[in-house]
Amino acid sequence: MNNRTWLALGDSYTIGEAVPENERYPEQAAVLLRQMGISMRAPQIIARTGWTSGDLISHSNHLENPAGEGFDIVSLLTGVNNQYQGKSISRYDQEFSLLVDRCIKAADLRPAHVIVLSIPDYSKTAFGRSRPDPAAIAEEIDAFNVVNRSVAMTKSVHYLDITEESRKAGLDPELVAADGLHYSGKAYAVWADLLAKLIARILG
């Protein structure tokens, strides 16, 4: 099938804060997929820096493909701003569950075409290391990821763990963008490779 479609939902990581558009992880993954022979349109992105899961709910009421069909792939990465803003995990659980349901609906009721990405751990970035308790940030990120993994498993969607990859930023400064907080195109290239391989299997 030609012209596969992808809807990517998220926050600053998905929109690629501090990197050029072509270095966003959805854009890089789409390029890799085309190189694999899968005709993937430019991903449709609904994301903004600072958005919590609640903000994403407010801005994703109508997840419709302009072509009038379900998206071939729907990805979801949200939660870091819930942690940063001190939102409760119980609230995140409820909101994330709703978002996954919306993703499944947007994928034409095909859970196997939905991918949840784990929350990266920014405690290893320069910004994170400057916070009063970086270890607490890592622990809280892990706790939020327990929730999103559980929801993903319950709803039979794919789960891609990128958290451990994100922690390598503590060893390689080139994985962090110039702002010292967000990830670089080099880091997103790793996520994109993992995503492209998973998407290729899904669409195979």
Contacts in CASP RR format, 6 or more apart in sequence:
PFRMAT RR
TARGET T0000
AUTHOR 0000-0000-0000
METHOD contacts of the structure
MODEL  1
MNNRTWLALGDSYTIGEAVPENERYPEQAAVLLRQMGISMRAPQIIARTG
WTSGDLISHSNHLENPAGEGFDIVSLLTGVNNQYQGKSISRYDQEFSLLV
DRCIKAADLRPAHVIVLSIPDYSKTAFGRSRPDPAAIAEEIDAFNVVNRS
VAMTKSVHYLDITEESRKAGLDPELVAADGLHYSGKAYAVWADLLAKLIA
RILG
1 39 0 8 1.000
1 72 0 8 1.000
2 39 0 8 1.000
3 39 0 8 1.000
3 40 0 8 1.000
3 41 0 8 1.000
4 33 0 8 1.000
4 38 0 8 1.000
4 39 0 8 1.000
4 40 0 8 1.000
4 41 0 8 1.000
4 72 0 8 1.000
4 73 0 8 1.000
4 203 0 8 1.000
5 40 0 8 1.000
5 41 0 8 1.000
5 44 0 8 1.000
5 65 0 8 1.000
5 67 0 8 1.000
5 69 0 8 1.000
5 70 0 8 1.000
5 71 0 8 1.000
5 72 0 8 1.000
5 73 0 8 1.000
6 26 0 8 1.000
6 30 0 8 1.000
6 40 0 8 1.000
6 41 0 8 1.000
6 43 0 8 1.000
6 44 0 8 1.000
6 71 0 8 1.000
6 72 0 8 1.000
6 73 0 8 1.000
6 74 0 8 1.000
6 75 0 8 1.000
6 199 0 8 1.000
7 43 0 8 1.000
7 44 0 8 1.000
7 46 0 8 1.000
7 63 0 8 1.000
7 65 0 8 1.000
7 71 0 8 1.000
7 73 0 8 1.000
7 74 0 8 1.000
7 75 0 8 1.000
7 103 0 8 1.000
7 106 0 8 1.000
8 14 0 8 1.000
8 26 0 8 1.000
8 43 0 8 1.000
8 44 0 8 1.000
8 45 0 8 1.000
8 46 0 8 1.000
8 47 0 8 1.000
8 74 0 8 1.000
8 75 0 8 1.000
8 77 0 8 1.000
9 45 0 8 1.000
9 46 0 8 1.000
9 47 0 8 1.000
9 56 0 8 1.000
9 60 0 8 1.000
9 63 0 8 1.000
9 74 0 8 1.000
9 75 0 8 1.000
9 76 0 8 1.000
9 77 0 8 1.000
9 78 0 8 1.000
9 99 0 8 1.000
9 103 0 8 1.000
10 45 0 8 1.000
10 46 0 8 1.000
10 47 0 8 1.000
10 51 0 8 1.000
10 56 0 8 1.000
10 76 0 8 1.000
10 77 0 8 1.000
10 78 0 8 1.000
11 47 0 8 1.000
11 48 0 8 1.000
11 49 0 8 1.000
11 50 0 8 1.000
11 51 0 8 1.000
11 52 0 8 1.000
11 56 0 8 1.000
11 77 0 8 1.000
11 78 0 8 1.000
11 79 0 8 1.000
11 80 0 8 1.000
11 81 0 8 1.000
12 47 0 8 1.000
12 48 0 8 1.000
12 49 0 8 1.000
12 50 0 8 1.000
12 51 0 8 1.000
12 80 0 8 1.000
12 182 0 8 1.000
13 25 0 8 1.000
13 47 0 8 1.000
13 77 0 8 1.000
13 80 0 8 1.000
13 120 0 8 1.000
13 182 0 8 1.000
13 183 0 8 1.000
14 24 0 8 1.000
14 25 0 8 1.000
14 26 0 8 1.000
14 45 0 8 1.000
14 47 0 8 1.000
14 75 0 8 1.000
14 77 0 8 1.000
15 24 0 8 1.000
15 45 0 8 1.000
15 47 0 8 1.000
15 48 0 8 1.000
15 49 0 8 1.000
16 23 0 8 1.000
16 24 0 8 1.000
16 25 0 8 1.000
16 182 0 8 1.000
16 188 0 8 1.000
17 49 0 8 1.000
17 177 0 8 1.000
17 179 0 8 1.000
17 182 0 8 1.000
18 177 0 8 1.000
18 178 0 8 1.000
18 179 0 8 1.000
18 181 0 8 1.000
18 182 0 8 1.000
19 177 0 8 1.000
19 182 0 8 1.000
19 183 0 8 1.000
19 184 0 8 1.000
19 185 0 8 1.000
19 188 0 8 1.000
21 27 0 8 1.000
22 28 0 8 1.000
23 184 0 8 1.000
23 185 0 8 1.000
23 188 0 8 1.000
23 189 0 8 1.000
24 45 0 8 1.000
24 188 0 8 1.000
25 188 0 8 1.000
25 189 0 8 1.000
25 191 0 8 1.000
25 192 0 8 1.000
25 195 0 8 1.000
26 43 0 8 1.000
26 45 0 8 1.000
26 75 0 8 1.000
26 192 0 8 1.000
26 195 0 8 1.000
27 42 0 8 1.000
27 43 0 8 1.000
27 192 0 8 1.000
28 185 0 8 1.000
28 188 0 8 1.000
28 189 0 8 1.000
28 192 0 8 1.000
29 43 0 8 1.000
29 191 0 8 1.000
29 192 0 8 1.000
29 193 0 8 1.000
29 195 0 8 1.000
29 196 0 8 1.000
29 199 0 8 1.000
30 40 0 8 1.000
30 41 0 8 1.000
30 42 0 8 1.000
30 43 0 8 1.000
31 192 0 8 1.000
32 192 0 8 1.000
32 193 0 8 1.000
32 196 0 8 1.000
33 40 0 8 1.000
33 196 0 8 1.000
33 199 0 8 1.000
33 200 0 8 1.000
34 40 0 8 1.000
36 196 0 8 1.000
36 200 0 8 1.000
38 199 0 8 1.000
38 200 0 8 1.000
38 203 0 8 1.000
44 65 0 8 1.000
44 71 0 8 1.000
46 56 0 8 1.000
46 59 0 8 1.000
46 60 0 8 1.000
46 63 0 8 1.000
47 56 0 8 1.000
48 55 0 8 1.000
48 59 0 8 1.000
50 81 0 8 1.000
51 59 0 8 1.000
51 78 0 8 1.000
51 81 0 8 1.000
52 78 0 8 1.000
52 79 0 8 1.000
52 81 0 8 1.000
52 82 0 8 1.000
52 85 0 8 1.000
52 87 0 8 1.000
52 95 0 8 1.000
53 78 0 8 1.000
53 79 0 8 1.000
53 82 0 8 1.000
53 87 0 8 1.000
53 92 0 8 1.000
53 95 0 8 1.000
53 96 0 8 1.000
53 99 0 8 1.000
54 95 0 8 1.000
55 81 0 8 1.000
56 78 0 8 1.000
56 99 0 8 1.000
57 95 0 8 1.000
57 98 0 8 1.000
57 99 0 8 1.000
57 102 0 8 1.000
60 99 0 8 1.000
60 102 0 8 1.000
63 71 0 8 1.000
63 74 0 8 1.000
63 102 0 8 1.000
63 103 0 8 1.000
63 105 0 8 1.000
63 106 0 8 1.000
64 106 0 8 1.000
65 71 0 8 1.000
65 106 0 8 1.000
69 108 0 8 1.000
70 106 0 8 1.000
70 107 0 8 1.000
70 108 0 8 1.000
71 106 0 8 1.000
71 107 0 8 1.000
71 108 0 8 1.000
71 113 0 8 1.000
72 107 0 8 1.000
72 113 0 8 1.000
72 203 0 8 1.000
73 107 0 8 1.000
73 113 0 8 1.000
73 114 0 8 1.000
73 115 0 8 1.000
73 199 0 8 1.000
73 202 0 8 1.000
73 203 0 8 1.000
74 103 0 8 1.000
74 104 0 8 1.000
74 106 0 8 1.000
74 107 0 8 1.000
74 113 0 8 1.000
74 114 0 8 1.000
74 115 0 8 1.000
75 103 0 8 1.000
75 114 0 8 1.000
75 115 0 8 1.000
75 116 0 8 1.000
75 117 0 8 1.000
75 195 0 8 1.000
76 99 0 8 1.000
76 100 0 8 1.000
76 103 0 8 1.000
76 114 0 8 1.000
76 115 0 8 1.000
76 116 0 8 1.000
76 117 0 8 1.000
77 116 0 8 1.000
77 117 0 8 1.000
77 118 0 8 1.000
77 119 0 8 1.000
78 96 0 8 1.000
78 99 0 8 1.000
78 119 0 8 1.000
79 92 0 8 1.000
79 96 0 8 1.000
79 119 0 8 1.000
79 144 0 8 1.000
79 148 0 8 1.000
80 119 0 8 1.000
80 120 0 8 1.000
80 122 0 8 1.000
80 141 0 8 1.000
81 87 0 8 1.000
82 91 0 8 1.000
82 92 0 8 1.000
82 144 0 8 1.000
83 119 0 8 1.000
83 137 0 8 1.000
83 140 0 8 1.000
83 141 0 8 1.000
83 144 0 8 1.000
89 143 0 8 1.000
89 144 0 8 1.000
89 147 0 8 1.000
92 144 0 8 1.000
92 147 0 8 1.000
92 148 0 8 1.000
93 147 0 8 1.000
93 151 0 8 1.000
96 147 0 8 1.000
96 148 0 8 1.000
96 151 0 8 1.000
97 151 0 8 1.000
97 155 0 8 1.000
100 114 0 8 1.000
100 116 0 8 1.000
100 151 0 8 1.000
100 152 0 8 1.000
100 155 0 8 1.000
100 157 0 8 1.000
101 155 0 8 1.000
103 114 0 8 1.000
103 157 0 8 1.000
104 110 0 8 1.000
104 111 0 8 1.000
104 114 0 8 1.000
104 155 0 8 1.000
104 157 0 8 1.000
107 113 0 8 1.000
107 114 0 8 1.000
111 155 0 8 1.000
111 156 0 8 1.000
111 157 0 8 1.000
112 156 0 8 1.000
112 157 0 8 1.000
112 158 0 8 1.000
112 202 0 8 1.000
113 202 0 8 1.000
114 155 0 8 1.000
114 157 0 8 1.000
114 158 0 8 1.000
115 157 0 8 1.000
115 158 0 8 1.000
115 159 0 8 1.000
115 160 0 8 1.000
115 195 0 8 1.000
115 198 0 8 1.000
115 199 0 8 1.000
115 202 0 8 1.000
116 148 0 8 1.000
116 149 0 8 1.000
116 151 0 8 1.000
116 152 0 8 1.000
116 157 0 8 1.000
116 158 0 8 1.000
116 159 0 8 1.000
116 160 0 8 1.000
117 160 0 8 1.000
117 162 0 8 1.000
117 191 0 8 1.000
117 195 0 8 1.000
118 145 0 8 1.000
118 148 0 8 1.000
118 149 0 8 1.000
118 159 0 8 1.000
118 160 0 8 1.000
118 161 0 8 1.000
118 162 0 8 1.000
118 163 0 8 1.000
119 141 0 8 1.000
119 144 0 8 1.000
119 145 0 8 1.000
119 148 0 8 1.000
119 163 0 8 1.000
120 141 0 8 1.000
120 162 0 8 1.000
120 163 0 8 1.000
120 165 0 8 1.000
120 166 0 8 1.000
120 183 0 8 1.000
121 137 0 8 1.000
121 138 0 8 1.000
121 141 0 8 1.000
121 142 0 8 1.000
121 163 0 8 1.000
121 166 0 8 1.000
121 167 0 8 1.000
122 128 0 8 1.000
122 137 0 8 1.000
122 141 0 8 1.000
122 166 0 8 1.000
122 181 0 8 1.000
123 129 0 8 1.000
123 131 0 8 1.000
123 134 0 8 1.000
123 135 0 8 1.000
123 137 0 8 1.000
123 138 0 8 1.000
123 141 0 8 1.000
124 134 0 8 1.000
124 138 0 8 1.000
124 166 0 8 1.000
124 167 0 8 1.000
124 168 0 8 1.000
124 169 0 8 1.000
124 170 0 8 1.000
125 169 0 8 1.000
125 170 0 8 1.000
125 176 0 8 1.000
125 180 0 8 1.000
125 181 0 8 1.000
125 182 0 8 1.000
125 183 0 8 1.000
126 173 0 8 1.000
126 176 0 8 1.000
126 180 0 8 1.000
126 181 0 8 1.000
127 179 0 8 1.000
127 180 0 8 1.000
127 181 0 8 1.000
128 134 0 8 1.000
128 137 0 8 1.000
128 181 0 8 1.000
129 170 0 8 1.000
131 137 0 8 1.000
138 167 0 8 1.000
141 163 0 8 1.000
142 163 0 8 1.000
145 161 0 8 1.000
145 163 0 8 1.000
148 159 0 8 1.000
149 159 0 8 1.000
149 161 0 8 1.000
152 158 0 8 1.000
152 159 0 8 1.000
153 159 0 8 1.000
158 198 0 8 1.000
158 202 0 8 1.000
160 194 0 8 1.000
160 195 0 8 1.000
160 198 0 8 1.000
162 190 0 8 1.000
162 191 0 8 1.000
162 194 0 8 1.000
165 187 0 8 1.000
165 190 0 8 1.000
165 191 0 8 1.000
165 194 0 8 1.000
166 183 0 8 1.000
166 187 0 8 1.000
168 175 0 8 1.000
169 175 0 8 1.000
169 176 0 8 1.000
169 183 0 8 1.000
169 187 0 8 1.000
174 184 0 8 1.000
174 186 0 8 1.000
175 183 0 8 1.000
175 184 0 8 1.000
175 186 0 8 1.000
175 187 0 8 1.000
176 182 0 8 1.000
176 183 0 8 1.000
176 184 0 8 1.000
176 187 0 8 1.000
177 183 0 8 1.000
177 184 0 8 1.000
177 185 0 8 1.000
END
